Amino acid sequence: MENNLTYTQVGDYLIPNLALPEQPNRDLGKYGRMRLRYLREHRPVVWNCMVMKGTLFSHLLEIEDAANSRLELLMPQLAKAAGATERLKATDQMAWVGLMNNCKAQAEEMILSELIYS
């Protein structure tokens, strides 16, 4: 096993020179934070390994992007199936809002089970 660590001597001790890999300059969104919380609370070994390897943040961003693209894909399909049309929006806004809220809840439930809690 190759050891690429360098050390700095401080008094009688050798301290390893550790550095984290470069991280993208983006904030985590809703789904990335949910995945982080899930990993930390329910999969501590996986969370710890990702922290130690420096892959946690990139994993969370990947989950965030996948969840958002999945939501954008599912919402029009679910809205069409539920009958939330532009005509309904023009004639009965409250019914349209209710249908859209139901569609979003369904889409988020799918996203949570497929991406966040798996």
Steps between C-alpha positions, in 0.01 A plus 500: 500500500648831391511779758500851347477682831751765592571599856602810687710464811370693800733450792544126536184415303433446132163647400350386168428773244136429421287695256146456377438476128356805325124526541262668254384844607126423516245494776304188579131515429209331669569149372875512564439604861240227541746239371770633733268472799394149400859382459611657827211360704432163337818401313783633719759259359429609141496865608831464682668323206386773262626770735838329533535452123380853425215380275204602716440847355522384139259214581254746656519730198441203271192401700377861495533524122340160442207580730434838335513355149273213607252752646501702176433180305225367726295815559365544144420129474317492833317827427380367166382174660318693775328731252670821614470683169537866409124509440437385858750758621304774325157384617561360852831610646450341841431157349808540276718596799370200694578263214848648454572467872395135486722443197797659672445289811488184286815598311688581822393169654648318200819704520538434871459126462719471189784740575506632854416197714672229299 
